């Protein structure tokens, strides 16, 4: 019985944790915009290539 009482007294102290601080989003850099553009163009070109390959019969 005593260990249960001791455990009941210790457990609530773990609930006194620090509040969660939400991360602040960072601004997008020019390098990130460039690589996003390159990836977007590559995706569109690959979709066009797949469409051309599939449409041939």
For each residue, the residues with C-beta under 8 A, 3 or more apart:
1: 4 5
2: 5 6
3: 6 7
4: 1 7 8
5: 1 2 8 9
6: 2 3 9 10
7: 3 4 10 11
8: 4 5 11 12
9: 5 6 12
10: 6 7 13 14
11: 7 8 14 15
12: 8 9 15 16
13: 10 16
14: 10 11 17
15: 11 12
16: 12 13
17: 14
18:
19:
20:
21:
22:
23:
24:
25:
26:
27:
28: 32 33
29: 32 33
30: 33 34
31: 34 35
32: 28 29 35 36
33: 28 29 30 36 37
34: 30 31 37 38
35: 31 32 38 39
36: 32 33 39 40
37: 33 34 40 41
38: 34 35 41 42
39: 35 36 42 43
40: 36 37 43 44
41: 37 38 44 45
42: 38 39 45 46
43: 39 40 46 47
44: 40 41 47 48
45: 41 42 48 49
46: 42 43 49 50
47: 43 44 50 51
48: 44 45 51 52
49: 45 46 52 53
50: 46 47 53 54
51: 47 48 54 55
52: 48 49 55 56
53: 49 50 56
54: 50 51
55: 51 52
56: 52 53
57:
